[in-house]
Amino acid sequence: MELMNQKLQNAACSLDRHGYCCINAAIPHTAVRELVGLLVPLAKRELRPPLRIDLRHISSPSTSPIYQLNRPSEINPHIKASAAFQEIRNMLEMMHLSCHFVSDALILKDGPHAPATPWHQDVAYDTGPSDPRGGLTVWVPLDAADRVTGGLRYLVDSHRDGLVRHLTAEATKVRYIADDTMPSSTVHETTSRPGDLCIHWRTTVHGSAEVRGSHSRLAWSLGFELRP
């Protein structure tokens, strides 16, 4: 318990200072197994091919897609009753982040060579956020996520710039930051495993790496809005 308290204290400091934080071994193994049991069957049933996001026009050429299923917790209500979901809520409270759950998405990068996700801010997809930081995103890897398998990458301190100009790919409605408004900052490549969490403000500029080789990477993304 003492170790976790220290982890959460460090995470809260990183989130405030740099706009993101990563917490290793945040979710117990039993809760991870339960979550995998809920989300992986849903991914196999729903993600090929209902919502395909083809990024070939704004990233390196690829024949492999990215699939996204919005609001899986509405399809299977047991997801919000899972131990992992409760752990995430509890950790946010312990980090003194008073917020409520808004929505979630299940995202599959299906190798080989699934394209990189372009630099963007989650708030660019929101309408009228009540907080200038646009709320929070909690990103939960269900597979290893690193430089080979498409790990998250952040622009350090980019949450301080507010919403910057994005372009929209008409065919897919994917939003990405225009070159002339791209913030200048250090890139931090993350490495995460099942049980880890990445948390960022919705104004934090981030993306994810291309999947190299035949790997696939499944992740669960949760959106939270800060309470007034």
C-alpha positions in Angstrom: 0.0 0.0 0.0 2.8 2.4 0.9 4.5 1.7 -2.5 1.3 2.3 -4.4 0.7 5.6 -2.5 4.2 6.7 -3.5 3.5 5.7 -7.1 0.3 7.7 -7.2 1.9 10.7 -5.6 4.7 10.7 -8.3 2.1 10.1 -11.0 0.1 13.2 -9.9 3.2 15.3 -9.9 4.1 14.1 -13.4 0.6 14.7 -14.7 0.6 18.3 -13.3 4.1 19.1 -14.5 4.4 17.3 -17.8 0.8 16.5 -18.8 0.9 12.8 -18.6 2.0 9.9 -16.3 2.5 6.2 -16.5 2.0 3.9 -13.6 3.5 0.4 -13.7 1.6 -2.5 -12.2 -1.3 -0.3 -11.3 -4.0 -3.0 -11.8 -3.6 -6.4 -10.0 -3.2 -9.5 -12.1 -6.6 -10.9 -11.1 -8.3 -7.7 -12.2 -6.3 -7.7 -15.5 -7.4 -11.3 -16.2 -11.0 -10.3 -15.6 -10.7 -7.3 -17.9 -9.1 -9.4 -20.6 -11.9 -11.9 -20.3 -14.5 -9.1 -20.9 -12.7 -7.1 -23.6 -10.9 -9.6 -25.8 -14.1 -11.6 -26.8 -15.7 -8.3 -27.5 -12.8 -7.2 -29.7 -12.9 -10.5 -31.6 -16.6 -10.2 -32.2 -16.9 -6.5 -32.9 -13.6 -5.1 -34.1 -13.2 -6.9 -37.4 -14.2 -4.9 -39.4 -17.0 -2.6 -38.1 -15.1 0.6 -37.4 -11.9 0.8 -39.4 -9.7 3.9 -39.2 -7.4 3.8 -42.2 -4.5 6.2 -41.7 -2.5 5.5 -44.8 -3.1 9.0 -46.2 -1.4 10.7 -43.3 1.2 8.2 -42.2 3.5 5.7 -43.7 2.0 3.3 -46.3 0.5 0.3 -44.8 -2.0 -2.4 -45.6 -2.8 -3.0 -42.0 -5.7 -1.2 -40.3 -6.5 0.3 -37.0 -9.9 -0.6 -35.6 -11.9 1.3 -33.0 -15.1 0.3 -31.2 -16.7 3.2 -29.3 -18.4 2.7 -25.9 -17.8 -1.0 -25.3 -18.9 -0.5 -21.7 -22.4 0.1 -23.1 -22.3 -3.1 -25.1 -21.2 -5.1 -22.0 -22.3 -3.4 -18.7 -20.1 -5.9 -16.8 -17.0 -3.8 -17.9 -18.0 -0.9 -15.6 -18.6 -3.4 -12.8 -15.1 -4.9 -13.2 -12.4 -4.7 -10.6 -10.1 -2.9 -13.0 -12.6 -0.2 -13.6 -13.1 0.3 -9.9 -9.3 0.3 -9.4 -9.0 3.1 -12.0 -11.7 5.2 -10.3 -10.1 4.7 -6.9 -6.6 5.7 -8.2 -8.0 8.9 -9.7 -9.6 9.8 -6.4 -6.3 9.0 -4.5 -4.5 11.4 -7.0 -7.1 14.1 -5.9 -8.7 14.1 -9.4 -12.4 14.4 -8.8 -14.0 13.4 -12.1 -16.7 11.3 -13.6 -16.6 8.7 -16.4 -17.8 9.9 -19.8 -17.0 7.3 -22.4 -14.6 4.6 -23.6 -13.2 3.0 -26.7 -11.5 -0.3 -27.6 -8.6 0.2 -30.1 -6.9 -2.5 -32.0 -3.7 -2.0 -34.1 -3.7 -5.1 -36.3 -0.2 -6.0 -37.6 1.8 -6.4 -39.6 3.0 -2.8 -39.9 -0.1 -1.1 -38.6 0.5 2.6 -39.1 1.5 5.2 -36.5 -1.3 7.2 -34.9 -0.6 10.8 -35.8 0.0 13.6 -33.2 -3.3 14.9 -31.8 -5.1 16.1 -28.7 -8.1 14.1 -27.5 -9.9 17.4 -26.7 -10.0 18.0 -30.5 -12.8 15.4 -30.6 -14.7 17.0 -27.7 -17.5 19.5 -27.9 -17.5 22.3 -25.3 -15.4 20.8 -22.5 -16.1 22.5 -19.1 -12.4 22.4 -18.1 -9.6 24.1 -20.0 -7.5 21.0 -19.9 -10.4 19.1 -21.5 -10.6 16.3 -18.8 -8.6 13.2 -18.6 -7.9 10.1 -20.7 -6.8 6.8 -19.0 -5.2 4.4 -21.5 -5.1 0.7 -20.5 -2.9 -1.6 -22.6 -4.2 -5.2 -22.9 -1.0 -6.2 -24.9 2.6 -5.0 -24.6 2.9 -1.5 -26.0 6.4 -0.3 -26.9 8.5 0.8 -29.9 7.8 -2.5 -31.6 4.1 -2.9 -30.8 2.9 0.7 -31.0 3.5 2.3 -27.6 2.2 5.7 -26.7 4.4 8.7 -27.2 3.9 12.1 -25.6 5.1 15.7 -26.2 6.4 16.7 -22.8 4.6 19.8 -21.3 2.3 20.1 -24.4 -0.8 20.4 -22.2 0.1 24.0 -21.4 -0.5 25.2 -24.9 -4.3 24.6 -24.9 -6.1 23.4 -28.0 -4.0 23.8 -31.2 -5.2 23.7 -34.7 -6.1 20.2 -36.1 -6.8 19.0 -39.6 -9.5 16.4 -40.3 -9.2 13.5 -42.7 -12.5 13.7 -44.5 -12.7 10.0 -45.3 -12.2 8.8 -41.7 -12.8 12.0 -39.6 -9.5 11.3 -37.9 -8.0 14.5 -36.5 -4.3 15.4 -36.5 -2.3 18.5 -35.7 -1.4 20.8 -38.5 2.4 21.1 -39.1 2.4 24.8 -38.6 0.8 24.6 -35.1 2.8 21.6 -33.9 4.2 22.4 -30.5 8.0 22.2 -30.1 8.8 19.8 -27.3 10.7 16.7 -26.2 9.2 13.4 -27.3 8.8 10.7 -24.6 8.3 7.2 -25.9 6.5 5.0 -23.4 6.7 1.2 -22.7 3.8 -0.4 -21.0 2.4 -3.9 -20.2 -1.0 -5.2 -19.2 -1.6 -3.9 -15.7 0.0 -0.6 -16.4 -1.8 2.7 -16.9 -1.1 5.8 -18.9 -3.0 9.0 -17.9 -3.0 12.3 -19.7 -4.9 15.5 -20.0 -7.0 15.7 -23.1 -5.0 18.7 -24.2 -1.7 16.7 -24.0 -0.3 16.1 -27.5 0.3 12.4 -28.1 0.3 9.7 -30.7 1.5 6.1 -30.9 4.2 4.3 -32.9 3.8 2.1 -35.9 3.5 -1.6 -35.2 6.6 -3.4 -36.5 6.3 -7.0 -37.6 3.3 -9.2 -37.2 2.3 -8.0 -33.7 -1.2 -6.7 -32.8 -1.9 -4.3 -29.9 -5.2 -4.0 -28.1 -5.9 -1.1 -25.7 -8.8 0.3 -23.7 -9.2 4.1 -23.5 -11.4 5.8 -21.0 -12.5 9.4 -20.9 -13.2 11.3 -17.7 -14.5 14.9 -17.2 -13.4 16.9 -14.1 -16.1 17.8 -11.7 -16.6 21.6 -11.1 
